[in-house]
Amino acid sequence: MPEVLELKPLKEKHLKLIMIETEFPIDWWFEVPVEKKEDLIWNLHLISKEYLELIESLIEKYKPDIALEEKPNFWGGSLNPDDDPLKRLFEQKNIPFKHADISESAEFYLSASLDEHRSMLKSLETKIEEIIQKKRRIPEKDELFQRLILWKDYLQNDYDSEENEIRYKVREAWMMMNILNLAKTLDGKKLKGLFLCDLRHFNGLEKLALDLGIETDQIKIKRTIRTEEIEEILEDDIEISK
């Protein structure tokens, strides 16, 4: 049976949610752009030793009962989620952990609602490309060509707006429900939870938490680059272990 989105305050429980910015932004799309699929850093989902140490220090500070992480978009691919060092860290600390995201059935339904947009965009792109190839140039003054470009731009903006609504408001509601559902599984009236997510979700989650009577803290990451260490590595011969 498909999971239904439902947000209700916790009964006889008080939850303090500590929102922690992920080390790298977590992007989300219905269809991952080609350039992202070819982005090595995005695909590897690298996590630094320093970030893991930060999370471990926050575990010691807050002593959370639960932990969640916004599910990265790329885990529909070949990368094995069990290789995630964050997941291993929480398991070692005996803290219930899960990834939070919109349900697959809801994502499929919402994606299907945009199929007409995708189909029309692809048809317009094909027609535009055909005209360019036929003319062997970009016919900027051609009225039909101009109209096709404008229609494509309008449809793309409309599609992006619809996807953005789901990327933030809809997914944030689902992620908050994931948090509440995990909290419901535990005993105790006072609970603490860590939620690692993209910084861009902080405001939306803060508003949802306020409506649900959840106390929140926000932890934003300050990034620094030690140029001396980079220069030293670049100057040395690097041996890659196999």
C-alpha positions, 0 to 999 in steps of 0.5 A: 500500500502506498505511503501517505504523507501525513504530518501530525505532532508527536503524542506525549513526546518532545523532540529536539531536532539538530539540523546539520549542514551536509559537507557538500550540497545535496541536489535533487532532480526527477532526471539527473542532468548529464553534466552531473552524471559525469561529475566525479565528485558528485558521483563519489559522494566523498566525505572528509575525515574532518566532517566525520570528526565533526559529526562524532563530536556532535554525537558526543555533545547532543547524545542523539536518540536518532539520526537521519540524512537527506538521501542523495539523488545519485543512490538510484545508481550503482553506488552502494549505500552500505558503503556510506561512512556516516551510516557506519558511524551511527551504527557504531554508536548504536544510534538508529539511522535512516535516509529521508526522502519522498516515497518512491510511489509519490515521486513516480506520481509527481514525475508522471504529472510532468511527462507532457512537459518533458515530451513537448520540450524534447519535441521542440528541441528536436525541431530547433536542431533540425532547423539549425542543421537545415539552415547550417546556422542559427537563423536568428531572424526567422520568425518560426525559429524565434517562436520555437525558442520562446515556447521552449524557454517558457515550457522549461521555466514552467517545468523548473518551477514545478520541479522546484516546488517538489524539490523543496516544499514537498520533499521537506514535508516527506523528510519531516514525516520520516523524522517523526516516524523514526522518533515514534519508534523510540521510548522516552518522552524527551528525544533528540535527533540529528538531521543532516541535510542541504543548507537550502532546506533549513528554512522550510524545515524550521517552519514545519518544525515550528508548526509541529512543536519541534525544537530546533538547532541549526549547525552551519559548516564553515569551510576553510582551505589549507593552501599550504597542504595542497601545494605540498601534495601537488609538489610531491609525486603521488602514488595511488594505491590499488 
